[in-house]
Amino acid sequence: MHNWLLPDAIDDVLPAEAAELEALRRTLLDHFAAHDYRLVRPPLIEHLESLLTGSGRDLELLTFKTVDPLSGRLVGVRADITPQVARIDAHLLNEAGATRLCYAGSVVRAVADGPGATREVVQVGAELFGVPGTDGDREVIALLASSLARAGLRGLHLDLGHMGVYRALASGAGVSESGDDSALFEALRTKDAPAVHSLTHALPAAWRNAFDALPALYGPADDVLRAARERLPDIASIANALASLDALAKAAAPLVDALHIDLADLRGYHYHNGAIFSVFVLGEPNSIAKGGRYDGIGKAFGRSRPATGFTLDLRQLADVLARGEPN
């Protein structure tokens, strides 16, 4: 084997693509700066417990681990920058009021996201700390939409969801997050309605019917919210989540070409705890950007704060832009 061959799913970026990526990176960071988001550059490696503390624990399977020869402690190569930015906000800046931060840098993952995907992702994102609820969510969604438009992307499709709905149903039905909800969680995530029905048959009717309804609660915002209010239990936590989605949908609709709500979207379930969102474009099977609310992530670093933000893969965005709009 030639010693100059790169590991699987790791590749060089040659001059033409490198120049395109740098120009796009600069465009996005300049746009963030114009909206008062300040640039930070967290380190590529950290002590493992720091990288995986709090909500970052879901990254463990994606994180390369090694021993630091200077200290003998385990360190990890970051697989996501967001938890690092939360650490900076909570532990280093410690500012009163809203803190707006942005970043751009490589993350390395032990497992690729899918066939043909690279394990070294150039991640760009923005995070908003200290602004709770819908106000913060509206700001970051608006920033994401304007950033993609500034980069030259058109035809945006926004999907909205809210972790509060599933959490409320699981709590009300007595389904354990730590154990017996794993099969139900997967069935909902894949919208496997027969499996959801089978897994919830022993629950009281109100909760069983609510879980049965979730896989079909996807589509235009007004239709989904109307159906959700009719079919889900009338409890405060669900009502608040639906009201939040209603407000976000009304604010975001003018910014995108299409907007749907998906109440069975459980992406990042152990990380996000409020509104979540993904942006798609025609002809691209994967989301072009994603984000959501993750309040309290800074608690592990000494300061719990409202938090929301988004990330995107710079190389994916550049590739979509290069292909242009589909015919």
FIPA-830063 format. One record per residue (C-alpha): residue in three letters; x, y, z. Coordinates in steps of 0.5 Angstrom, whole numbers, plus 500, padded with zeros to 3 digits. Last residue first. Example, Ala and Ser with C-alpha at 12.3 -4.5 7.8 and 13.67 -1.06 7.14 Angstrom:
2
Ser527498514;Ala525491516;
This chain:
327
Asn432544470;Pro436544477;Glu438550479;Gly446551479;Arg451545480;Ala456550483;Leu451553488;Val450545490;Asp457544491;Ala459550494;Leu454549499;Gln456541500;Arg463544501;Leu461549506;Asp457544511;Leu452548515;Thr450550522;Phe445553526;Gly443557532;Thr440557539;Ala441558546;Pro438560552;Arg443560558;Ser446555563;Arg452558566;Gly458553569;Phe461549563;Ala456544564;Lys450549564;Gly452551558;Ile448547554;Gly442550558;Asp437551552;Tyr439547545;Arg434551540;Gly435549533;Gly439548527;Lys440545520;Ala443547513;Ile443544506;Ser439538508;Asn440532504;Pro437530498;Glu439536494;Gly435537487;Leu430542490;Val433546496;Phe433544503;Val433548510;Ser432544516;Phe429547523;Ile428545530;Ala424549536;Gly425546543;Asn430541546;His435540542;Tyr441535543;His438528546;Tyr433529540;Gly438531535;Arg433529529;Leu426527532;Asp422530526;Ala415527527;Leu412534528;Asp414536521;Ile412543519;His413545512;Leu415552509;Ala416553501;Asp419559497;Val423562503;Leu423568507;Pro416570507;Ala414564511;Ala419565516;Ala415570521;Lys409566520;Ala412559521;Leu416562527;Ala409564530;Asp405558529;Leu411553531;Ser411557538;Ala404556539;Leu405549537;Ala410548542;Asn406552547;Ala400548546;Ile404541547;Ser407544554;Ala400546556;Ile396540555;Asp390539550;Pro392532548;Leu394531540;Arg389530535;Glu385537534;Arg391541535;Ala395537531;Ala390537525;Arg390545525;Leu398546526;Val399541520;Asp394544516;Asp397551517;Ala404549517;Pro404546510;Gly406538511;Tyr407533516;Leu403531522;Ala402524519;Pro408520523;Leu405524529;Ala398521529;Asp399514532;Phe403517538;Ala397522539;Asn392516539;Arg396512543;Trp396517548;Ala389519549;Ala387511548;Pro391509554;Leu398505552;Ala398498550;His398499543;Thr403504543;Leu409499540;Ser404496534;His401503532;Val408506532;Ala410500528;Pro405501523;Ala406508522;Asp413507520;Lys415515520;Thr422514520;Arg423518526;Leu417515529;Ala419508528;Glu426510531;Phe423513537;Leu418508538;Ala424503538;Ser428507543;Asp422509548;Asp423503553;Gly430505555;Ser433512557;Glu427516555;Ser422512559;Val415512556;Gly410514562;Ala405516557;Gly405524559;Ser412524559;Ala413521552;Leu407525549;Ala410532552;Arg417530550;Tyr415528543;Val411535542;Gly417539546;Met422537541;His419542535;Gly419542528;Leu420546522;Asp422545515;Leu424550510;His425550503;Leu429555499;Gly429556492;Arg435560491;Leu442560493;Gly447566492;Ala451566498;Arg447572500;Ala441568499;Leu444563504;Ser446568509;Ser439571508;Ala435565510;Leu440563516;Leu440570519;Ala432570518;Ile432563522;Val437565527;Glu433571529;Arg426568529;Asp429562534;Gly431568538;Asp425571539;Thr421565539;Gly424563546;Pro430565549;Val435570547;Gly441569552;Phe446566547;Leu445566539;Glu450561535;Ala452562528;Gly455556523;Val460554518;Gln463547518;Val468544513;Val467537514;Glu472532514;Arg469525514;Thr467526507;Ala461523504;Gly461518498;Pro456514502;Gly453517508;Asp454521514;Ala462519515;Val464515521;Ala470517525;Arg468525524;Val473530523;Val471538524;Ser474543520;Gly473551521;Ala468557521;Tyr465560526;Cys460565529;Leu458568535;Arg452573538;Thr451574545;Ala445577548;Gly445579555;Ala450579560;Glu457576558;Asn461570561;Leu466571555;Leu470565557;His466559561;Ala459560558;Asp460563551;Ile466559550;Arg463553552;Ala457554548;Val462555542;Gln465549543;Pro459545544;Thr457548537;Ile464546533;Asp462539532;Ala466532531;Arg472535535;Val478531535;Gly478528542;Val483528548;Leu484523553;Arg489525559;Gly497523559;Ser499530560;Leu504531555;Pro503525550;Asp495527550;Val492520549;Thr487519543;Lys480519541;Phe476521534;Thr469523536;Leu463521532;Leu461515537;Glu462520542;Leu458526539;Asp451524543;Arg455526549;Gly456534547;Ser449535550;Gly453536557;Thr460534556;Leu463530550;Leu468535548;Ser470537555;Glu470530557;Leu475529551;His480534553;Glu480538547;Ile482538540;Leu481543533;Pro481549538;Pro476554538;Arg476560533;Val471565534;Leu468570530;Arg463575532;Tyr456576530;Asp453583530;His449582523;Ala454585519;Ala459580522;Phe455574520;His455577513;Asp462578513;Leu463570515;Leu458568510;Thr462571504;Arg469570507;Arg467562507;Leu464563500;Ala471566497;Glu475561501;Leu471555499;Glu471557491;Ala479558492;Ala480551495;Glu475548490;Ala480551484;Pro486549488;Leu485542490;Val482540496;Asp485533499;Asp481528501;Ile478524507;Ala473518506;Asp478513507;Pro484515509;Leu489518505;Leu494515500;Trp501517501;Asn504511504;His503507498;Met500500500;
